[in-house]
Amino acid sequence: MNNGERTGAVDRTREWGDAIVLDGVTPGCWPLRHTEFDGPPSSGKSERREFGQLLLDLYSLAGQTGIGEFESAFFELLHQHLAFDAAWTGRATHAPDWPVLHCSFLHRLPRSFFTDWKSVRDLDPLARRTLGAFGKAAIISIVAPDIPNEFRDWGAKYGLAQLMCVCALDRRFGLTTFLSVYRHSLTQPFTNDEADFVENFIPHLAAAIDLNRSFHITRTQHASTSCAGICDRFGVLHYADAGFHHVATTEWPDWDGKRLPVVFTEHLRRRTNEPYVGVHISVRIAPIAGLFQLEAGARSPIDILSARELVVLRLWGEGLTYKQVAQKMAISPTTVRHHLRNAYRKLGMSNKAQILRVLNLGGPVSVASES
């Protein structure tokens, strides 16, 4: 972050940190391609049919691709309907004075693009013009006389001559979906018709991103879990099914349904590979394309066990001897006994029958996950 940022921005940076950025090309291999431009689209029934086909293809992509894969695919689809050379999309929270990015995806741009943008974001006229102006496209030329010199230099570094941005607000989670498209040519500004096009497109893009998250959860969540969501590293929800809020509020009664409590966010950042175990619930965490898939449920007694204790307990509960468990896990029989003693103590149990009843509450175990 540059040292010239306003005090409020610096404070917010400490709180939120850096956004996750995914790029659509290999770092260091940015192809500076120029899109052929035949002029603005004409109006008429054929254009409306093409837009309808675009939306049909967009929603189809949302259901067929994974998170991250969808963002890459929809840009290629958009190229068929709008001329542009590079683009940027993602989600942000519109703070009172400036948007705070949570995750974003670069198209035909290197990773350094986002890092450099952070140094000029307070001078970004597109960010200013779209702040709170949801659904209204902002268009600038990099050589316009009112463009700050530092921002002009940043744009020139990446060959950005014409810039257009539009945002849509999801009031459920307080998140803004933004789409910025860029051209390299100084003689091909974005037109009012193209602004109308992206203004009509942005709410569908926001909805398609939600569908993509929903389909991803449906494909990947455990069969026994009906309460799932997707958040970023700041704990802000990007998607949640109907049951997730109900389960979460059993643990955090005053939760507002948007940003997960600090205690969970701190766990997410420090111990991503471990489930969060609260007083009433447990939440499995799985990283996915810069975001995190969450599966929440009522806490089981075995949630208090370490991952290795749980594996030992389940293998032993399946009938393996100490020696067989030790061989399967590549540890000593003494270590197996140590883990079993700890498990009995934590669960407050004294015999194998009690253990077997508790194990029926859990799902399958993977020894590989214990490496």
N, C-alpha and C positions, 0 to 999 in steps of 0.2 A: 504494500500500500504506500502511496506517496505521502510525504510529510506535509503536503499542503492541503490535505483533506480537512473539511470542517470538523469541529469537535464532535458533533453528533454522529458524523459518519465514522470517525475513529472509534467511538464507543460502540457503535453498532457492529463494527468489524470485529472487535474483541468478543462480542457476544455470539455472532453468527459464524465467524471464520470464513474460509473460502468455499465457494460453491464447487460441486463436482462438475467437471466438464468432460464430455465425451466428444471425440472428433470423428468425422466420417472418412478421414484419410489417414494413412500412416504418417506419424510425426516426421517432419523433415522432407516430406515428399508431396508438398502442396502443389497441385497442378493449376497453374494460372490459366484457366481456360476462359475463353470469351464466348458468350452465348450470341448466336445470330439473332438479330432483332428486325422484325418485319413491320414494325409499327404497332400502335395500340389496337386491341381487339375491337371489332365492330359489334354493334348490338343486334339482337334479333333472336329468333327462335333457335337457330343452330347453336348460338353461344349458350343459351339457357340449357339446351340439351347436353352440351359439352360440360357445363358446370354440374349438371345432375349426374353425368357419368363420372366426373371427378369425385363427387361425394360418395357415390356407390363404391368406387375403387378404394377410396380412403377408408371407409368403414370396413370393407373387406380386408384390407391390410391390417387394420387394428385387431381383427380376430385371428389372423393367420401368422402374425409375427411376434417375436419376443420384445421385451423392453430394450430399447437401444436399437435393435434391428428395425423396429417400426419407424423410428425417427429417420434413419438412413433411407428407408424405402419410400417414405412419403415425400422426401425432397425430390427423388427421381421422378415420382409421379407428378409433382408440382411443376417440374420443368416442361411437361407436356402442355401446360396451360398458361405459364407465365415465364417471360424471358428474364433470367437473372444469372449472375456468375458465381455468387457465393451467398451463404445464408447462415442464420443463427436462430435457434429456437430454444425455448426452455420455460421454466416456471420461476416466479419471483413473488415476494411479498411486497406490496406497495406500502412502505412505511410513510409516515406523515410528510417527510421531505424528500425521500428518494427510494427507488426500488432496491430490494435486497435479493440477490439471486440465490436460488436453492440448487438448481441443476440446469444444465443446458447442453445443447448438442450443436457442434460446428459442422458446417457442410462446405467442403472445398476451402477450408481455412485451417492453419496450423494451430497447435495448442497455445503458442505464444500470443495469439490474437486476444484471448481472454485476459491473460496476465497483463498485457499492455493496456487493454481497455480499462482495467481497474485504476490505472494511473491517470486516466482522463475522464472517468465516469462522471465526475461532478461538472464537467464541461460539455457533456453529451447532450446536444439539443434534441435528439430523438427521445431520450429518456425524459427530458423536461416536458416535451409536448405531449407525450403519451401518459404522463403521470396523472392518474385519475380520469383521463379521457378514454375510457374503455370503448372499444369498437370503432374508434376514429383513427384512420391512418395518418401518420406524419411522414412527410417527404422533404428531403433536403438534398442539395448539391454541395459537394465538399468545397467548391470554390465560391460559394455564396459569401458576400462581404461580411455577414454577421456571424460566420463560423469562427470560433476561437482558434488561434494559430496552433495550439497544442493538439487540439482535436483534429485539425486539418492535417497535421503531420502524421498523427496516428492513422488516419484514413489513407493517406498517400502511401504509407509503409505497406499496406495490404492491398493497394490498388483499388480502393473504394472511391468511386466518383459520385455515384448516385446511391442514396440510402433511403429505404422506406421501412417503417415499423408500425405494427398494430398490436393491440393487446385485448385480451378478453378476461373478465373477472369471474372466478368461481366463488360464489358467496358462501358455499358450504364450508370450505377450508380457508377462505381468505387468500387464495392463490391466484396469481395472474399468469395466464399463458401468453407468451409474446412470440411474435414472428418478425424477424428482420431479414430483408432481402437486399442484395447489393449488385450494382453493375460497375464494370470497369470503365466504360466509355463516358467521356464528358459530354458527348453529343446525343446521348440517349436517356433523357430524364424519365422518371416514372410519371405516368399520366393520371388524370383524374379517374379515367375508366379503370386503370389498374388499381388505384386506391379503392375504388368501389369493389373490385374483385376481391382484394385481400380482406376488406371489411366484412364481406359476406362469407369469406372462407374461414376466418379466425374462430368463430364460435363452433364450427364443425370440427376444426382441428382440436380445440379444447375437449370437445365431447369424444372425439376419436381416441385421444390420449387416455381419457378415463376408461373407455371401453377396452383399450389395449391392456391397461393395468388389471381390469376386471377379468378379462379372458386369461391373462397370465396367472392370476391367483387360482382361477378355476382349474387350469391345467396342472398346476404344481402343488397345491396345498394337500395336506394329508386328508385322507377320506374322513377321519374322525373330527376334523376341525371345520367349523362353520363360521368362525370369527376371524377375519383376516383383513390386513390393510397393507399399505405401502407408504413408507415415510422416507425422508432424506436424513442426512447425518445431523441435521439441526433438530430432528424430532418433529418436523412439520409433516402432517399427513397429506399425501397426494391422492390417496384413494382409500376407502374403507367400506366394507360391506355392512349390511344392516345390523349384524350382531356384534361387530367390533366395539361400537360405542357402549353398548349395554354391558359387555364384559369389562371394558376398561373402567367404567364408572363404579363398578363394585370395588375396585382398588383405589380409584381417585374420584370420590363423589363430586368434587367441584370442578372436574376437568371440563374445558369448554368445547372439546371435540375437534380442535384444530392443531395446536402444537402440544405434543406429549410432554408430561411433566419433566422437570429438570433431572429428577432422580433416574428416570428411564433414559433420557438423552445422554447423561454421563456414562451410564452403563453401556449404551450403544457405541459410544466413541472409544471406550477403554477396553471393552470385552465383547467385541462384535461376535465372536464365535461361540459365545456362551448364552444360553437362554436367560432372560430376565426373570427372576423369581421374586414376586412380591408377597404380601401377606395373604392375599386372596387369589391371585392369578399368576400364571406363568406365561411368558411370551417367547416363542421360538423366533430366531432372527436369521435371515438368509440374505447375504448381499446379492444384488442383481443390478448390473449396469449402472453403478453409481448411486443406486437407491437400496432400500432394505425392505424385504418382504417380511411381514409380521404375522404370526399365527398365535392367537391368544385363546386361553381357556382357563377353567378353574384349576387352581393349584392342586397337584397330587402330592401325597406324602413323599413320594420318591424324588420330587423336585429339589429337595434339600440335599440330595446326594451329589457328590462330584461326578463328573462324567465317567471317570475310571471306576469309581465305586459302583456305579450303576451297571457297568458292563460286567464286572466281576460278579455282582449279585445275581444278575440275570443268567449268566452262564452256569453259575453254581445252582441256581433255581431250576435250570433245565436238566439237572442230574449229573453234571460233570463233577469229577473229583477235583480237589485242590491242585493235584499235579496236572490234570487235563486242562483246567482253566489256565494254569501257569504256562503250559506249552502253547495254548491257543493265543495267549496274549503276549508271549515272549517275555514273561516276568518270572520271578522265583515263587515257589509255593509259600514262602514266608511272607512275601508281599501280598499274595492272595489272601492269606489269613489276616493280615493287617487291614486290608480294605474291607473285608467282611466284618471284622470287629467294629470298625468305624461306622459301617452302615447300620449294624444292629444298634449301636449306641445312639446314632442320630435319629433313628426311627423309633427308639424306645421299645424295641421288640426283643424277645428272648428265644423264639423257636422258629424253625423253618416253615411251619404251617402259616404263621403270621406273615412271614416274608412273601410266601407264594400268593397269599390273598392280595397283598399290596402290589405285587408285580403284575397282577391282572389288570391294574389300572393304567399301566404304561403301554407304549407301543413297541414295535420291534427294535432290536438293538443291532448296531453295526460295529464290529470289532475294528474295522478300518477307521472309523471316526475317532478312535481312541489313540491314534498314533500321534 
